[in-house]
Amino acid sequence: MFLRRARPENLLDLPRIETERLAIVSLERADAAALHRLTDDPAITGAIDFLPEPFTLADAEGLIAGARHGRDRFLGAWLRQERMKDRTLAGVVGAHLRGEGTIEIGYWVGGAARGRGLAAEAVGGVLGLLRGRFPRRTILAECRPGNVASWGLLHKLGFRETGAEGHRPGRRQLVLEGS
């Protein structure tokens, strides 16, 4: 009798997600310029502790390249348009395998896309994918309680505060109910 070794869980082959207004797909090296343009914004780099300010093209390339081991993946939320050359990156959703039983998600949205429901659409799409792909993992997020928009979005999507401090300074941990 041969025992089949379980394939290690990873985020390398996440499929493309289509929502009403977005195409959500893993960021690739060719997306570095768009990631740089979106992310080099003090409203984003000031809110996300691992992003340097200014956020350079080299930083964008490094962020994308760092996902090659499969424990972290950054997905671009692109506005769906008819012509591929006119693609607009509206936001980014990150998924990170933590230990054996947890996935952490995080996200940021560009200024022009804020207030239009695109973050909820992008994060909701990724959550659906992660729940189906990793049904035994708990999905967590960290957020500053003072970030009213993000805190509200996480609650709208089904997250509830755990009562624990996050790993990052000033953040609280939230868990997705039912995960």
C-alpha positions in Angstrom: 0.0 0.0 0.0 1.4 3.4 -1.0 0.5 6.5 0.9 0.1 9.5 -1.3 1.8 12.6 0.0 -0.4 15.6 0.3 0.6 18.5 -1.9 1.7 21.4 0.2 -0.9 24.2 0.2 0.2 27.3 -1.7 -1.2 30.3 -3.5 0.7 29.9 -6.7 -2.1 28.8 -9.0 -5.0 30.9 -7.9 -7.4 31.3 -10.9 -8.7 34.5 -12.3 -11.8 35.9 -10.7 -14.4 37.9 -12.6 -16.8 40.1 -10.8 -19.3 42.5 -12.3 -16.7 45.3 -12.7 -13.4 43.7 -12.0 -11.0 41.1 -13.2 -8.9 39.8 -10.3 -5.7 38.0 -11.1 -2.3 37.3 -9.6 0.1 40.1 -10.2 3.0 39.3 -12.6 6.3 41.1 -13.3 4.7 42.9 -16.3 2.2 44.5 -13.9 5.0 46.2 -11.8 4.5 49.7 -13.5 0.8 49.7 -12.8 1.4 48.5 -9.2 3.9 51.3 -8.8 1.5 53.9 -10.1 -1.3 52.8 -7.8 0.7 52.2 -4.7 3.1 55.2 -4.7 0.5 57.2 -2.8 1.0 58.4 0.8 -2.6 57.5 1.7 -1.6 53.8 0.8 2.0 53.7 2.0 1.2 55.5 5.2 -1.5 52.9 6.0 0.3 49.7 5.2 3.4 49.1 7.3 5.4 46.9 4.9 5.2 49.4 2.0 8.1 51.9 1.8 7.5 55.5 1.0 8.1 56.4 -1.7 7.0 53.1 -3.3 9.3 52.7 -6.3 9.2 50.6 -9.4 11.8 48.4 -7.8 9.6 48.0 -4.8 6.7 46.9 -7.0 8.9 44.4 -8.7 10.1 43.1 -5.4 6.6 42.7 -4.0 5.5 40.7 -7.0 8.7 38.6 -7.0 8.4 37.8 -3.3 5.2 35.8 -4.0 7.1 33.1 -6.0 7.4 30.8 -2.9 3.6 30.4 -2.8 2.9 31.5 0.8 2.0 35.0 -0.2 0.1 36.3 -3.3 -0.9 39.7 -4.4 -3.9 39.9 -6.7 -4.6 42.9 -8.9 -8.2 44.1 -9.1 -8.4 45.5 -12.7 -11.3 47.4 -14.0 -12.9 45.3 -16.7 -12.7 47.1 -20.0 -12.9 45.9 -23.6 -9.4 46.8 -24.6 -6.6 45.1 -22.7 -4.1 47.9 -23.4 -6.3 50.3 -21.4 -6.3 48.2 -18.3 -6.6 50.1 -15.0 -5.4 48.7 -11.7 -8.0 49.7 -9.2 -6.7 47.9 -6.1 -4.7 45.0 -4.7 -5.8 42.1 -2.4 -3.1 40.2 -0.6 -3.5 36.6 0.6 -0.9 35.1 3.0 -0.8 31.6 4.4 0.0 31.8 8.1 1.1 28.6 9.8 -1.0 25.5 9.2 -4.5 26.9 9.8 -4.8 30.5 8.9 -4.9 32.8 5.9 -4.5 36.5 6.4 -5.9 39.0 3.8 -5.2 42.6 3.3 -6.0 45.1 0.6 -5.5 48.6 -0.8 -7.5 50.6 -3.3 -6.3 53.6 -5.4 -7.7 57.0 -4.8 -9.8 57.1 -8.0 -11.5 53.8 -7.1 -12.4 54.7 -3.5 -16.0 55.1 -2.5 -17.3 53.1 -5.4 -17.7 49.7 -3.8 -14.8 48.3 -5.7 -12.9 47.2 -2.5 -15.9 45.2 -1.3 -16.2 43.6 -4.8 -12.5 42.7 -5.0 -12.1 41.5 -1.4 -15.5 39.6 -1.5 -14.4 37.9 -4.7 -11.1 36.8 -3.2 -12.8 35.6 0.0 -15.1 33.4 -2.0 -12.1 31.8 -3.8 -10.2 31.3 -0.6 -13.1 29.8 1.3 -13.6 27.3 -1.5 -9.9 26.5 -1.9 -8.9 26.3 1.8 -12.1 25.3 3.7 -10.2 24.2 6.8 -8.3 27.5 7.2 -9.5 30.5 9.3 -9.4 33.8 7.4 -8.1 36.7 9.4 -7.5 40.4 8.7 -5.9 43.2 10.7 -7.1 46.8 10.7 -6.7 50.0 12.6 -10.0 50.7 14.4 -9.6 54.4 13.3 -9.6 53.3 9.6 -13.4 53.7 9.6 -13.9 52.8 5.9 -11.8 49.6 6.0 -13.2 48.6 9.4 -16.7 49.0 8.1 -15.9 47.1 4.9 -14.5 44.1 6.8 -17.6 44.0 9.0 -19.9 44.2 5.9 -18.0 41.2 4.5 -18.6 39.2 7.6 -15.5 39.8 9.7 -15.8 40.2 13.5 -13.2 41.4 16.0 -11.4 38.7 17.9 -10.4 40.9 20.8 -6.8 40.3 20.0 -4.2 42.9 19.0 -2.9 42.4 15.5 0.8 41.6 14.7 1.2 45.1 13.3 1.3 48.2 15.6 -2.1 49.8 16.3 -4.2 47.1 14.5 -6.8 44.8 15.8 -7.4 41.3 14.6 -10.7 40.3 12.9 -11.9 36.8 11.8 -14.2 36.0 9.0 -17.3 34.3 10.5 -17.8 30.8 9.3 -14.2 30.3 8.3 
